[in-house]
């Protein structure tokens, strides 16, 4: 282990007019000595009594393999305690409305300042949430149109697609001069919400052909909705309603019978002598399935919903979400709907062109907000872009908008891999933004893997040496040259450079894309090779995801592994998420002659005291909730009787405490040999998660670990083509090589692999590259290069027409 003392933080010489006698004129004031954040004995997740000193008002980068403890130290310890202490300054009344935050598992923290966290969490997928609403740009724009729009239609609410128009009247009773007085009052709210789509921009409908098989009768299984089995109560509800003959094929129904089966409004009827509320199949499915959160559905229900529901652009507002009145009011010939649909860089230019002294402060603030989008590399977005469609990197940079012009200083900004989703061309711009925040007198803490960002750090904290139980230690602190000279995993790989492949695989076919026009694509025609490793590149916003997801996803045999997060509570773990627990439970049950449900901590085998959670929560009102290990099961989650059953000498709790590598060995031979478990465990090991504990809660996994866990699950699908969206997200430099090996194994097994990626090592390893650009937004959307990595580099070095930004950065990366 190599360690050096932290870079000394900037100090200020105190020069008071009349220095106290006890201190010389050049001595430091006591307040100037608090220039370090000191962490002592941090034990969050896998941290092992970590002690570290971090200089304030510097850019500190935290490195280490995925799962080494970076996020646990920065987010789970430093930022979490800062937020908790800030919340404690509010009154007990206000704290009652705030989420309760427990104290991190740490002995002592010193020198904390207010923490502003800018993480990778996706923005809410609420259909009414857009880039404009998430950044307050829409608020400013609505005020602008309410002041200057012609014709004038009302207050800013009249331009909001989240406010419905309401009117009403009635009598109100109140006391006046000791007497009760009744008066008639009326009110009216003019909102901008389209009444047909309710501000969503889309209307949904149900494809009836996916609900029933016209050739069958109800008794023959005509209803194809999941859970509607012949003989079951759901089907009896219709067969015994008396509205139609259950033995007649649906195709022979009269119009009235078809209406009664599919669309009849709710009404009271008697079924088998029981009073029931009958309603048609369409409203029943809409109520029971479509009202639920899609992500919370079981996989087979989600697949059904995706198949049966069709979304179309609202015909009333043409997808703008706004009323006709809101769209009729214009400024310089532009309506608010048209302004929100403009590319932000164009909208910023339009705002700068408005000369209206009466709203000058408003125009200045709005212009600065829009310019911040451009400055941060998001000028290609539009304000009406749904927030839920942003990638993790785009969401994080969008959250940064409000901080760029902030006058706050001496705060701690915490970033989680801010370069995610950025082309090498854009990373330098992001680095400048981080340095600007530091130069304003702030402490900037960044969890990062990219060597370009590590290189600009004032101070580096490297965690490791490995991941999971083999990590959680500080293996280096100091400057970047010291990291390079150290023998840590990060230090050894910091200057890694990939080599171009000497030979590439030959395609065995193509997937044709013709006339692609999603988002900013300009009628793109391209042939995506099959049977090889294809990498799709280009600057952020050039149209990569639009091209691949918009035209290949959904085709037969195509499996998409995107960046969408996975749902996971403390009860979910790798064993449950991958389906590994199912064969293990059955094997335990068979070996011991009992029911499989006993080996589920969420079912019959759960400890009755903690209900299988392993911990007991004690609510203390506005105080933090106390979490203590369950005394009954000692945190093992199962009843004592269940733990007496073993398989291969281990009980179910001991199995869940095994790492993937240990479990693979355990289930490979002897009494515990379990081929079904081996398949899943090998996939987990293949994606670099051999260190993960089977029972580790999903909500404790890092972003990179969750991405690879999802990849391991999708590898089980029988797809001929895999689409991976930035699989290097969250990967350490040392792990990229393992990922490339995995991609090679997928291709060599006969699959086609298409990777949307910015990492130069993945580009260099490709058999074929499709580069989009040349810029972002309306400056992109075209294929600017197709060919091998060698051809891309050669074109960049020649400087001819075939040279692209991607080629220039790849040529610099691979060297000679």
VOSE-155497 format. One line per 5 residues: number of its first residue (from 1); for each residue x, y, z of C-alpha. Coordinates in Angstrom, 1 decimal. Layout:
NUM) X Y Z; ...
REM end
This chain:
1) 0.0 0.0 0.0; 1.3 3.4 -0.9; 0.2 6.5 1.0; 1.2 10.1 1.0; -0.1 13.0 3.0
6) -3.0 14.9 1.5; -2.3 18.0 -0.6; -2.2 20.9 1.9; -5.4 23.0 1.5; -5.2 26.7 0.9
11) -4.9 28.7 4.0; -5.5 32.4 4.6; -3.3 34.6 6.7; -5.2 36.5 9.3; -4.4 40.2 9.4
16) -6.7 41.8 11.9; -6.4 45.5 12.5; -5.3 44.9 16.1; -4.1 41.3 16.5; -4.6 39.9 20.0
21) -1.6 39.9 22.2; -1.6 36.2 22.4; -1.2 35.8 18.7; 1.3 37.4 16.3; 0.2 39.4 13.3
26) 1.1 36.6 10.9; -0.5 33.7 12.9; -3.6 31.9 11.6; -7.0 32.7 12.9; -8.6 29.6 14.5
31) -11.2 29.6 11.8; -8.6 29.2 9.1; -7.3 26.0 10.6; -10.5 24.0 9.6; -9.3 23.2 6.1
36) -9.7 19.4 6.1; -12.7 17.0 6.1; -11.6 14.3 8.5; -13.3 10.8 8.5; -12.5 8.4 11.3
41) -13.7 4.8 11.5; -16.2 4.7 8.5; -17.9 1.3 8.3; -20.8 1.9 5.8; -21.5 -1.2 3.7
46) -18.1 -2.8 3.0; -15.9 0.0 4.4; -13.4 -1.3 7.0; -12.8 1.3 9.6; -11.7 3.8 7.0
51) -9.8 6.9 8.2; -9.0 9.6 5.7; -8.3 13.4 5.4; -9.7 15.3 2.5; -8.6 18.8 1.7
56) -11.3 21.5 1.4; -11.6 23.9 -1.5; -9.9 21.4 -3.7; -11.1 18.9 -6.4; -10.8 15.4 -4.9
61) -11.4 12.4 -7.1; -12.3 9.0 -5.5; -11.2 6.0 -7.6; -11.2 2.2 -7.3; -12.9 -0.8 -8.9
66) -16.7 -0.9 -8.9; -17.8 -2.0 -5.4; -14.6 -1.0 -3.7; -16.5 1.4 -1.4; -16.2 4.8 -3.2
71) -19.9 5.6 -3.0; -20.2 4.3 0.5; -17.5 6.7 1.6; -18.5 9.8 -0.4; -22.3 9.5 -0.6
76) -23.1 7.1 2.2; -20.9 8.7 4.8; -19.7 12.2 4.1; -22.7 13.6 2.1; -25.3 11.6 4.1
81) -24.0 13.0 7.5; -23.9 16.5 6.1; -27.5 16.4 5.0; -28.6 14.8 8.3; -26.9 17.6 10.3
86) -28.5 20.3 8.0; -31.9 18.7 8.5; -31.4 18.8 12.3; -31.2 22.6 12.1; -34.9 22.8 11.1
91) -37.7 22.8 13.6; -39.2 19.5 14.7; -42.4 20.5 12.9; -40.5 20.8 9.5; -38.5 17.7 10.2
96) -41.8 15.8 10.4; -42.3 16.5 6.7; -38.7 15.4 5.7; -37.4 11.9 5.0; -35.8 10.5 8.2
101) -32.1 9.9 7.7; -30.1 7.7 10.0; -26.5 8.5 11.1; -23.9 6.7 9.0; -21.9 4.0 10.6
106) -18.8 6.1 11.4; -16.9 6.9 14.6; -16.2 10.6 13.9; -16.6 13.2 11.1; -15.0 16.6 11.3
111) -14.9 19.7 9.0; -18.2 19.0 7.1; -19.8 21.7 5.1; -23.2 21.8 3.4; -23.3 19.1 0.8
116) -25.0 19.4 -2.6; -25.4 16.0 -4.2; -25.6 15.7 -8.0; -26.0 12.0 -8.6; -26.9 9.6 -11.5
121) -30.4 8.9 -10.4; -32.8 9.1 -13.3; -35.3 11.9 -13.1; -38.9 10.8 -12.3; -40.7 9.3 -15.3
126) -43.9 11.2 -14.6; -45.3 11.9 -18.1; -45.8 15.5 -17.2; -42.2 16.1 -16.1; -40.0 17.6 -18.9
131) -36.5 19.1 -19.1; -38.2 22.5 -18.9; -40.2 21.8 -15.7; -37.2 20.0 -14.1; -35.0 23.1 -14.4
136) -37.5 25.9 -13.9; -36.9 27.1 -17.5; -40.6 26.5 -18.3; -41.6 28.6 -15.3; -39.7 31.6 -16.6
141) -41.0 31.0 -20.1; -44.6 30.9 -18.9; -44.1 34.2 -17.1; -42.6 35.7 -20.2; -45.6 34.7 -22.4
146) -48.1 35.8 -19.8; -46.5 39.3 -20.0; -45.7 39.6 -23.7; -47.9 37.1 -25.5; -50.5 38.3 -28.0
151) -53.3 37.8 -27.6; -53.1 38.0 -23.8; -54.9 34.9 -22.4; -54.2 35.0 -18.7; -51.7 34.4 -16.0
156) -48.7 32.0 -16.2; -51.1 29.2 -15.3; -52.8 29.6 -18.7; -49.5 28.3 -20.3; -49.0 25.4 -17.9
161) -49.9 21.9 -19.1; -50.0 20.8 -15.4; -52.9 23.2 -14.6; -56.4 22.3 -15.8; -59.1 24.9 -16.6
166) -61.7 24.9 -13.8; -64.9 26.9 -13.2; -67.5 26.7 -10.6; -70.2 28.5 -8.6; -72.2 28.1 -5.4
171) -73.4 29.6 -2.2; -71.0 30.2 0.7; -72.0 31.0 4.3; -69.9 33.2 6.6; -70.3 35.4 9.6
176) -70.5 39.2 9.3; -71.3 41.5 12.2; -72.5 38.7 14.3; -74.9 37.3 11.6; -74.6 34.4 9.2
181) -74.6 35.7 5.7; -75.1 33.6 2.6; -73.7 34.8 -0.7; -73.2 33.4 -4.2; -69.6 33.1 -5.3
186) -68.1 31.8 -8.5; -64.5 31.1 -9.5; -62.6 30.3 -12.6; -59.0 29.0 -13.2; -57.7 29.3 -16.7
191) -55.1 26.5 -17.1; -53.0 25.4 -20.1; -53.7 21.6 -19.8; -55.0 20.0 -22.9; -58.4 18.5 -21.7
196) -58.1 15.4 -24.0; -54.7 14.1 -23.0; -54.6 15.8 -19.6; -51.2 17.4 -20.3; -49.5 14.1 -21.3
201) -49.2 14.8 -25.0; -50.3 11.2 -25.8; -53.5 9.3 -25.5; -53.5 5.5 -24.8; -55.9 2.9 -26.2
206) -56.2 -0.8 -25.7; -55.8 -3.2 -28.6; -58.9 -5.4 -28.2; -57.4 -8.1 -30.5; -54.8 -8.7 -27.8
211) -57.5 -9.3 -25.1; -59.6 -12.0 -26.8; -59.1 -14.8 -29.4; -62.1 -14.3 -31.7; -62.1 -18.0 -32.9
216) -62.8 -19.4 -29.4; -65.6 -19.2 -26.9; -65.2 -18.1 -23.3; -65.3 -21.7 -22.2; -62.5 -22.5 -24.7
221) -60.2 -19.8 -23.3; -61.1 -16.8 -25.6; -59.8 -14.3 -22.9; -56.0 -14.1 -23.3; -55.4 -11.7 -20.4
226) -52.8 -13.2 -17.9; -54.5 -14.7 -14.9; -57.8 -15.3 -16.8; -58.0 -19.1 -16.8; -61.0 -21.2 -17.8
231) -62.8 -22.3 -14.6; -61.2 -19.5 -12.6; -63.3 -16.8 -10.9; -62.0 -14.1 -13.3; -63.5 -16.0 -16.3
236) -66.7 -17.1 -14.4; -67.3 -13.5 -13.8; -68.1 -13.2 -17.6; -69.4 -16.7 -18.4; -72.1 -16.6 -15.7
241) -73.0 -13.0 -16.1; -75.9 -13.9 -18.4; -75.2 -11.3 -21.0; -74.0 -13.7 -23.7; -73.6 -17.4 -24.5
246) -70.2 -18.6 -23.1; -70.1 -21.5 -25.6; -70.4 -19.3 -28.7; -67.2 -18.1 -30.5; -66.6 -14.4 -30.0
251) -66.6 -13.9 -33.8; -70.3 -14.9 -33.7; -71.3 -12.3 -31.1; -73.9 -9.6 -32.0; -72.8 -6.0 -31.6
256) -74.6 -5.8 -28.3; -73.0 -8.9 -27.0; -69.6 -7.7 -28.1; -70.3 -4.4 -26.3; -71.4 -6.2 -23.1
261) -68.2 -8.3 -23.1; -65.7 -5.6 -23.9; -67.1 -2.2 -23.0; -70.2 -2.4 -20.7; -70.2 0.3 -18.0
266) -70.1 -0.9 -14.4; -73.5 -2.0 -13.0; -74.8 -4.2 -10.2; -75.7 -7.8 -11.3; -76.2 -11.1 -9.5
271) -73.7 -13.8 -10.3; -74.4 -17.2 -8.6; -76.7 -15.4 -6.3; -74.1 -12.9 -5.2; -74.4 -9.2 -5.8
276) -71.4 -8.1 -8.0; -70.4 -5.1 -10.0; -70.0 -6.2 -13.6; -68.0 -4.2 -16.1; -66.6 -5.0 -19.6
281) -63.2 -6.5 -20.1; -61.6 -3.3 -21.4; -62.4 -1.1 -18.3; -61.6 -4.1 -16.0; -58.1 -4.5 -17.5
286) -57.6 -0.7 -17.5; -58.5 -0.6 -13.8; -56.7 -3.7 -12.6; -53.5 -3.5 -14.7; -53.0 -0.1 -16.4
291) -53.5 1.9 -13.2; -50.3 0.4 -11.7; -46.7 1.5 -12.0; -45.3 -0.4 -15.0; -42.0 -1.0 -13.2
296) -43.8 -2.6 -10.2; -45.5 -5.2 -12.4; -44.4 -8.8 -12.7; -42.4 -9.4 -15.9; -45.2 -11.4 -17.7
301) -47.8 -8.7 -16.8; -45.4 -6.0 -18.0; -44.9 -7.8 -21.3; -48.7 -8.1 -21.7; -49.3 -4.4 -21.0
306) -46.6 -3.4 -23.5; -48.3 -5.5 -26.1; -51.9 -4.5 -25.4; -51.5 -0.7 -24.9; -51.0 1.6 -27.8
311) -49.9 5.2 -27.4; -50.6 7.8 -30.0; -50.0 11.5 -30.3; -52.9 13.5 -28.9; -55.0 14.7 -31.8
316) -56.3 17.7 -29.9; -53.0 19.3 -29.0; -50.7 17.5 -31.5; -48.5 16.3 -28.7; -47.8 19.8 -27.3
321) -49.8 19.1 -24.1; -51.4 22.6 -24.3; -54.8 24.0 -24.9; -55.6 25.8 -28.2; -55.7 29.1 -26.4
326) -52.1 28.6 -25.0; -50.9 27.8 -28.5; -52.6 30.8 -30.0; -50.6 33.4 -28.0; -47.3 34.3 -29.6
331) -44.2 36.4 -29.1; -42.4 37.5 -32.3; -44.5 34.8 -34.1; -43.4 32.0 -31.8; -45.9 30.2 -29.4
336) -44.8 28.7 -26.1; -45.3 25.2 -27.6; -43.0 26.1 -30.5; -40.4 27.6 -28.1; -40.3 24.5 -26.0
341) -39.9 22.3 -29.1; -36.9 24.3 -30.3; -33.4 23.0 -29.7; -32.2 24.8 -26.5; -29.2 26.4 -28.3
346) -31.7 27.9 -30.8; -34.1 28.9 -28.1; -31.3 30.7 -26.3; -30.5 32.7 -29.4; -34.2 33.6 -29.8
351) -34.4 34.8 -26.2; -31.3 37.0 -26.7; -33.0 38.6 -29.7; -36.0 39.8 -27.7; -35.6 43.5 -26.7
356) -38.3 44.2 -24.1; -37.1 46.5 -21.3; -40.2 45.8 -19.3; -39.1 42.2 -18.7; -35.4 42.7 -18.9
361) -34.5 40.9 -15.6; -36.7 37.9 -16.7; -35.0 37.7 -20.1; -31.6 37.9 -18.5; -32.3 35.0 -16.0
366) -33.9 32.8 -18.7; -31.1 33.5 -21.1; -28.5 32.5 -18.5; -30.4 29.3 -17.7; -30.5 28.3 -21.4
371) -26.9 29.3 -21.9; -26.0 26.9 -19.1; -27.5 24.1 -21.0; -25.3 24.9 -24.0; -22.2 25.3 -21.8
376) -22.7 21.9 -20.1; -23.1 20.1 -23.5; -26.9 19.8 -23.4; -27.8 22.4 -26.0; -29.2 19.7 -28.3
381) -32.1 18.9 -26.0; -35.5 20.7 -26.1; -37.5 21.9 -23.1; -40.4 19.6 -24.0; -38.2 16.5 -23.9
386) -39.7 14.1 -21.2; -37.4 13.9 -18.2; -37.8 10.2 -18.0; -36.2 9.7 -21.4; -32.9 11.3 -20.3
391) -29.9 9.0 -19.8; -28.2 8.9 -16.5; -25.4 11.2 -17.7; -27.9 13.7 -19.2; -30.0 13.7 -16.0
396) -27.0 14.4 -13.9; -25.8 17.3 -16.1; -29.4 18.7 -16.1; -29.3 18.7 -12.3; -26.0 20.7 -12.6
401) -27.7 23.6 -14.4; -29.0 25.3 -11.2; -25.6 25.2 -9.6; -23.5 26.7 -12.3; -24.5 30.3 -11.7
406) -24.9 29.9 -8.0; -23.4 32.6 -5.7; -22.9 30.0 -2.9; -19.3 29.3 -1.9; -17.6 27.1 0.7
411) -20.1 24.3 0.1; -19.3 20.7 -0.9; -20.4 19.5 -4.3; -20.6 15.7 -4.7; -20.7 14.2 -8.1
416) -21.2 10.6 -9.2; -19.3 9.9 -12.4; -20.2 13.2 -14.1; -18.6 12.0 -17.4; -21.1 9.2 -17.9
421) -22.5 9.4 -21.4; -19.9 11.9 -22.6; -17.9 11.6 -25.7; -14.1 12.2 -25.1; -14.7 15.6 -26.9
426) -17.1 16.6 -24.2; -15.1 15.4 -21.1; -12.7 18.4 -21.3; -15.8 20.7 -21.0; -17.0 18.8 -18.0
431) -13.6 19.0 -16.3; -13.7 22.8 -16.8; -17.0 23.0 -15.0; -15.7 21.0 -12.1; -12.6 23.3 -11.8
436) -14.8 26.4 -12.0; -16.9 25.2 -9.0; -13.6 24.6 -7.1; -12.2 28.0 -8.0; -15.2 29.7 -6.5
441) -14.0 28.4 -3.1; -16.0 25.1 -3.0; -15.0 21.6 -2.1; -15.6 19.3 -5.0; -15.8 15.5 -4.4
446) -16.0 13.3 -7.5; -16.4 9.6 -7.8; -14.9 8.8 -11.2; -13.2 6.2 -13.4; -12.2 8.2 -16.5
451) -8.5 8.9 -16.6; -9.1 12.3 -18.2; -11.0 13.5 -15.1; -8.6 11.8 -12.6; -5.8 13.7 -14.3
456) -7.2 17.2 -13.3; -7.6 16.3 -9.7; -5.8 18.2 -6.9; -6.2 15.2 -4.6; -6.9 11.5 -5.2
461) -8.3 8.9 -2.8; -8.0 5.3 -4.2; -10.0 2.6 -2.6; -9.6 -1.1 -2.9; -7.6 -3.2 -3.3
466) -10.5 -5.1 -4.8; -14.3 -5.1 -4.6; -16.9 -6.2 -2.0; -15.4 -8.0 1.0; -11.9 -7.7 -0.6
471) -12.2 -3.9 -0.7; -13.3 -1.1 1.6; -9.7 0.1 2.4; -7.8 3.3 1.5; -4.9 2.1 -0.7
476) -3.6 5.5 -1.7; -4.1 9.2 -1.0; -2.2 12.0 -2.6; -1.7 13.7 -6.0; -2.0 12.2 -9.5
481) 1.8 11.7 -10.1; 2.0 9.8 -6.9; -1.0 7.6 -8.0; 0.8 6.8 -11.2; 3.9 5.8 -9.3
486) 1.9 3.7 -6.8; 1.4 0.0 -7.2; -2.4 0.1 -6.8; -4.8 -1.3 -9.4; -5.8 2.2 -10.4
491) -2.2 3.4 -10.6; -1.1 0.5 -12.8; -4.0 1.0 -15.2; -4.2 4.8 -15.3; -2.1 5.0 -18.5
496) -3.6 2.0 -20.2; -3.9 2.4 -23.9; -5.7 -0.1 -26.3; -4.2 -1.4 -29.5; -6.1 -1.6 -32.7
501) -7.0 -5.2 -33.7; -4.7 -6.7 -36.3; -7.6 -8.5 -37.9; -11.4 -8.1 -37.6; -14.2 -10.6 -37.9
506) -16.3 -10.8 -41.1; -20.0 -10.1 -41.0; -22.5 -12.9 -41.8; -25.4 -10.6 -42.7; -26.9 -7.2 -41.9
511) -29.8 -5.6 -40.1; -31.2 -3.0 -42.4; -32.3 0.5 -41.2; -34.0 2.6 -43.8; -35.2 6.2 -43.5
516) -34.7 6.6 -39.8; -36.1 9.9 -38.6; -36.5 9.6 -34.8; -35.6 12.8 -33.0; -32.7 14.4 -34.9
521) -32.1 11.6 -37.4; -32.3 12.9 -41.0; -33.6 9.9 -43.0; -30.7 7.7 -42.1; -30.0 4.5 -44.1
526) -27.5 2.2 -42.7; -26.7 -1.6 -42.6; -25.7 -2.8 -39.1; -23.5 -5.9 -39.5; -24.4 -9.2 -37.8
531) -22.1 -11.9 -36.5; -19.5 -9.4 -35.3; -18.9 -6.7 -32.6; -20.3 -3.4 -33.9; -19.7 -0.2 -31.9
536) -21.9 2.9 -32.5; -20.2 6.1 -31.5; -20.7 9.9 -31.7; -20.9 12.9 -29.4; -23.7 13.0 -26.9
541) -26.9 14.0 -28.7; -25.7 12.9 -32.1; -28.5 10.3 -32.5; -26.9 7.0 -31.5; -29.6 5.8 -29.1
546) -32.3 7.1 -31.5; -30.8 5.1 -34.3; -30.4 1.8 -32.5; -33.2 1.8 -29.9; -35.6 3.4 -32.3
551) -35.1 1.0 -35.1; -33.6 -2.3 -33.9; -35.2 -2.7 -30.4; -38.4 -4.8 -30.7; -37.2 -6.8 -33.6
556) -37.4 -10.6 -33.2; -34.3 -12.0 -31.6; -33.0 -8.6 -30.4; -32.2 -8.3 -26.7; -31.7 -4.8 -25.3
561) -29.6 -4.1 -22.2; -30.2 -0.4 -21.6; -29.3 2.0 -18.8; -32.7 1.9 -17.0; -32.2 1.3 -13.3
566) -33.3 -1.9 -11.6; -35.8 -1.9 -8.8; -34.3 -3.1 -5.6; -35.2 -2.9 -1.9; -33.3 -4.3 1.1
571) -35.3 -7.5 0.6; -34.1 -7.9 -3.0; -30.7 -9.4 -3.6; -28.7 -10.9 -6.5; -30.1 -14.3 -5.7
576) -33.7 -13.2 -6.0; -33.2 -10.8 -8.9; -31.4 -13.4 -11.1; -33.8 -16.2 -10.3; -31.0 -18.1 -8.6
581) -32.9 -18.5 -5.3; -35.6 -20.6 -7.0; -33.5 -23.7 -7.9; -31.7 -23.4 -4.5; -35.0 -23.4 -2.6
586) -36.2 -26.4 -4.5; -33.0 -28.2 -3.9; -33.1 -27.5 -0.2; -36.7 -28.7 -0.1; -36.0 -31.9 -2.0
591) -33.0 -32.7 0.2; -34.9 -32.2 3.4; -38.4 -33.4 2.4; -40.1 -30.1 3.2; -41.8 -27.2 1.2
596) -39.7 -24.8 -0.8; -41.6 -21.8 0.7; -39.8 -22.5 4.0; -36.5 -21.3 2.4; -37.9 -17.9 1.4
601) -37.4 -15.0 3.9; -40.4 -13.4 2.3; -42.7 -16.3 2.9; -43.2 -19.2 5.4; -39.6 -19.4 6.5
606) -39.3 -15.7 7.6; -38.4 -14.9 11.1; -41.7 -13.9 12.8; -40.2 -11.1 14.7; -38.5 -9.1 11.9
611) -40.7 -10.6 9.1; -37.6 -11.7 7.3; -36.0 -8.3 7.1; -33.1 -9.3 9.5; -33.4 -6.0 11.3
616) -36.0 -4.2 13.4; -36.9 -0.6 12.8; -38.0 1.6 15.7; -39.8 4.8 14.6; -39.0 7.8 16.8
621) -41.2 10.5 15.3; -39.1 13.3 13.9; -35.9 11.7 15.2; -34.0 9.3 13.0; -35.4 5.7 12.8
626) -33.3 3.3 14.8; -32.3 0.1 13.0; -31.1 -2.8 15.1; -30.3 -6.5 14.2; -33.2 -8.8 15.1
631) -32.6 -10.5 18.4; -34.7 -13.5 17.5; -32.8 -14.5 14.3; -29.6 -12.5 14.9; -30.0 -10.9 11.5
636) -30.2 -14.2 9.6; -33.8 -13.5 8.5; -35.0 -17.1 8.9; -36.8 -19.1 11.7; -34.5 -21.2 13.8
641) -36.2 -24.4 12.6; -35.5 -23.6 9.0; -31.8 -23.1 9.7; -31.6 -26.7 10.8; -32.1 -27.9 7.2
646) -28.8 -28.1 5.2; -27.7 -28.8 1.7; -24.0 -29.7 1.3; -23.3 -28.9 4.9; -24.7 -25.3 4.8
651) -28.1 -23.9 5.8; -29.9 -21.4 3.6; -28.6 -18.4 5.5; -25.0 -19.6 5.1; -25.5 -20.1 1.4
656) -26.8 -16.5 1.0; -23.7 -15.3 2.7; -21.4 -17.0 0.1; -19.9 -14.9 -2.7; -20.7 -15.8 -6.3
661) -17.3 -17.5 -6.7; -17.7 -19.5 -3.4; -21.3 -20.4 -4.3; -20.1 -21.6 -7.8; -17.7 -24.0 -6.1
666) -20.3 -25.1 -3.5; -22.9 -26.0 -6.1; -20.4 -27.7 -8.5; -20.0 -31.1 -6.8; -21.2 -33.4 -4.1
671) -24.7 -33.4 -2.6; -25.1 -29.7 -3.4; -24.4 -30.1 -7.1; -27.0 -28.0 -8.9; -26.5 -27.4 -12.7
676) -29.4 -24.8 -12.8; -27.6 -22.7 -10.2; -24.2 -23.1 -11.8; -25.5 -21.6 -15.1; -26.7 -18.4 -13.3
681) -23.6 -18.2 -11.2; -21.3 -18.5 -14.2; -23.0 -15.6 -15.9; -22.5 -13.5 -12.8; -18.8 -14.4 -12.7
686) -18.5 -13.7 -16.4; -19.6 -10.1 -15.9; -17.1 -9.5 -13.1; -19.4 -10.0 -10.1; -17.7 -13.0 -8.6
691) -17.1 -11.1 -5.4; -20.8 -10.2 -4.7; -22.6 -11.9 -1.8; -25.7 -13.7 -2.9; -27.8 -12.1 -0.2
696) -26.4 -8.6 -0.4; -29.3 -6.1 -0.7; -29.7 -4.6 -4.2; -30.0 -1.1 -2.8; -26.5 -1.3 -1.5
701) -25.0 -2.1 -5.0; -23.1 0.6 -6.9; -24.3 1.8 -10.3; -21.8 -0.3 -12.2; -22.7 -3.4 -10.2
706) -26.4 -3.0 -11.0; -25.6 -2.5 -14.7; -23.6 -5.7 -14.9; -26.1 -7.6 -12.8; -28.8 -6.8 -15.4
711) -26.4 -7.8 -18.1; -26.0 -11.2 -16.5; -29.8 -11.7 -16.4; -30.2 -10.7 -20.1; -27.5 -13.1 -21.1
716) -29.9 -16.0 -20.4; -32.3 -14.8 -23.2; -32.2 -16.7 -26.4; -31.5 -13.6 -28.5; -29.4 -13.6 -31.6
721) -28.5 -9.9 -31.3; -27.5 -8.1 -28.1; -27.7 -4.3 -27.9; -25.6 -2.9 -25.0; -26.0 0.8 -24.0
726) -22.7 2.0 -22.6; -21.7 -1.1 -20.7; -18.5 0.5 -19.4; -20.7 2.8 -17.2; -19.3 2.4 -13.6
731) -16.4 0.2 -14.7; -12.9 0.7 -13.4; -10.1 0.8 -15.9; -9.0 -2.7 -14.9; -12.5 -4.1 -15.5
736) -12.8 -2.8 -19.1; -10.5 -5.6 -20.3; -12.7 -8.2 -18.7; -15.8 -6.6 -20.4; -14.1 -6.8 -23.7
741) -13.4 -10.5 -23.1; -17.1 -11.0 -22.3; -18.1 -9.2 -25.6; -15.7 -11.5 -27.5; -17.3 -14.6 -25.9
746) -20.8 -13.5 -26.8; -19.7 -12.9 -30.5; -17.7 -16.2 -30.7; -20.8 -18.0 -29.4; -22.7 -17.0 -32.6
751) -24.4 -13.8 -31.4; -24.3 -10.4 -32.9; -23.3 -7.6 -30.4; -24.1 -3.9 -31.0; -22.6 -1.6 -28.4
756) -23.4 2.1 -28.0; -20.2 3.4 -26.4; -17.8 6.3 -25.9; -14.9 4.4 -24.4; -11.9 4.4 -26.7
761) -10.8 0.9 -25.6; -14.2 -0.5 -26.7; -14.0 1.4 -30.0; -10.5 0.0 -30.7; -11.7 -3.6 -30.0
766) -14.6 -3.3 -32.4; -14.9 -5.2 -35.7; -17.0 -2.4 -37.2; -17.7 1.2 -36.2; -20.7 3.4 -37.1
771) -20.0 7.0 -36.2; -22.8 9.6 -36.0; -22.4 13.3 -36.0; -20.8 15.5 -36.9; -22.2 17.4 -33.9
776) -25.2 17.1 -31.6; -28.9 18.0 -32.1; -29.6 19.4 -35.5; -25.9 19.4 -36.2; -25.9 15.6 -35.9
781) -28.3 12.9 -36.9; -26.1 11.7 -39.9; -23.8 8.7 -40.3; -20.3 10.3 -40.8; -18.3 7.1 -40.9
786) -18.7 3.4 -41.4; -15.8 1.0 -41.4; -13.1 -0.7 -39.2; -11.4 1.1 -36.3; -8.2 1.1 -38.4
791) -9.9 3.0 -41.2; -11.4 5.5 -38.7; -7.9 6.2 -37.3; -6.3 6.4 -40.7; -8.9 8.9 -41.9
796) -8.4 11.1 -38.8; -4.6 11.1 -39.3; -4.9 11.9 -43.0; -7.2 14.9 -42.1; -9.4 14.4 -45.1
801) -13.2 14.4 -45.5; -13.5 11.1 -43.6; -12.0 12.6 -40.4; -14.4 12.8 -37.5; -14.2 13.9 -33.8
806) -14.4 10.3 -32.7; -11.5 9.4 -35.1; -9.3 12.1 -33.8; -9.8 11.1 -30.2; -9.3 7.4 -31.0
811) -6.1 8.2 -32.9; -4.8 10.1 -29.9; -5.8 7.2 -27.6; -4.2 4.3 -29.4; -1.0 6.3 -30.3
816) 1.3 4.8 -32.9
REM end
